[in-house]
Amino acid sequence: MSRVGWMRIAVIAAAIGLLEFCCRIGLIDHRVVIPPSQMADALAQLLMSGQANDQIVRTFGIVLVAAAISVVAGFALGVVVHALPRVRHALDPFFATYYAVPIFIFYPVLIVIFGLSVMPIVLMGVATAIVAMIIATLNGLDRIPRVLGKVARVHRMGTVATALLLKLPAAAPHLFTGVKLAVSYAFIGVIASEFILAPAGLGRVISDAYTDFDNRRMYALMLLLIIVATAVNMLLHVLDQSWAERRGIGKP
Amino acid sequence: MIAARRGADTLIILVVLLLAWQGLHQAVGTTALPGPVPTLSYLAKFVPTERFAENAWATLVCFFYAVVLSYAIGLAIGVWMGIHRLSGAVGEPILISLYTLPKVTLYPVVLLIFGLSLSGRVTFGAMHGVLPVALLIMNAIRNIPRVYWKSARTLHLSTWQTILTVLLPATLPEVVAGLRIGFTLTLLGVLLAEMFAAKHGLGFLIINAMQLLQAEEMITVAVVVFAFAALGNALLLWLEHRLHRRA
């Protein structure tokens, strides 16, 4: 690993160590934050006891479903909107403001409509993620080189063959950026919804543990969420980079 | 001409949104989702009341402090990491992974530290805003042409003079872009904090209205927040475009 990489690990280790130290000597009250080592211990015990497995499967399942819907539907909508320039033109200001508006304020509306079930949570996940995928699809389709259209005509390729063999690969890097964003937005949307109000799920369990002053459980699950979110984001980032490098546009 | 067409397009979107709202209302019924006309007339009645003013003011005060904190801390981190290359290289991936984290998870920690207070909500709002401001400003400073640094050194400018007379003017459009995204996310953080645990504010009003099944009030507040966020964003976007054209 590079020198910078080692320094980064050292910085993170120092931060965790400092927190551990401050907790151990009582500078930080254990009723507020428990030492990181105890968080890890609590998480290991919780995972081995299997008490939280249902909630874990439920939450990550919803994230997966919401991300999958967003990617598929977002791609389809992006293709349709791209084919209709007039509609796209009208939608531009909408896309520009979409992420500026805290759409979470509509979560209670969804609860009133669909009841306190899994449905509003999935919809909230989709609502936060889908527009990123639509925008990425539009970007990708915009950046397909014109020459590819000529190549297709020279080779007398049909519409389907052109779309699958030329256009899709050319737009793929942008589409993948959309997938990356969709996954991390779906994660945020689902967890935040569960936090505010939900019948079950990790967000709900953390919020219950907070109300019960059950710090070990709360910090264990927080640690789990942080680890999973970081790992997934890093994995997607690494895939994105290696893809870019293979195409010769990434950092060496 | 272009402005008029853009206005017309925005108008079309608004009309489509209103129609979709009406359609959804027909589909799910009045108790779940009142139509646009009754809601907007409720809005006209509700907004001038004292109860609305009190809660809107609570949110506004909280949002103001949170935005000031986000901007100040974000600018400081961004400028530092932009100027000092090594800290930037070490810190950037850490900031990015913190940025993609669902920060709602950490709200209970904020609550345990600050209690159910204004400072807790302000901290949580600022947590959302600091990172994008810092990341955008860091990247803007890194992309400044080398010759600017050289001329600053030739003129023997002090660090502060360099920041104020070279770095800030050169990165102004990007700084405004950072401020815009910081504005948006800080507002989101403040509202989430109010929705999760608070006794005042617009976020609290929405959750309260949901529990009392007052769909009209719930949607009214949502529409007000929506309009505020969209207007703030449009204003900063306009400023950003103007600065880009100037440069």
Interface residues (C-beta under 8 A of the other chain):
Chain A: V4 M7 R8 V11 I12 R31 V32 V33 H89 A90 L91 D92 P93 F94 A96 T97 Y99 A100 V101 P102 F104 I105 F106 Y107 P108 V109 I111 V112 I113 S184 F187 I188 I191 A192 F195 I196 L197 G203 I206 S207 A209 Y210 N215 M218 M222 L225 I226 A229 T230 N233 M234
Chain B: R6 D9 T10 I12 I13 L24 V28 T31 A32 L33 L86 A89 V90 G91 P93 I94 S97 T100 L101 P102 V104 T105 L106 Y107 P108 V109 L111 L112 I113 R180 T184 L187 L188 L191 L192 M195 F196 G203 I206 I207 A209 M210 L213 A215 M218 I219 V221 A222 V225 F226 A229 A230 G232 N233 A234 L237
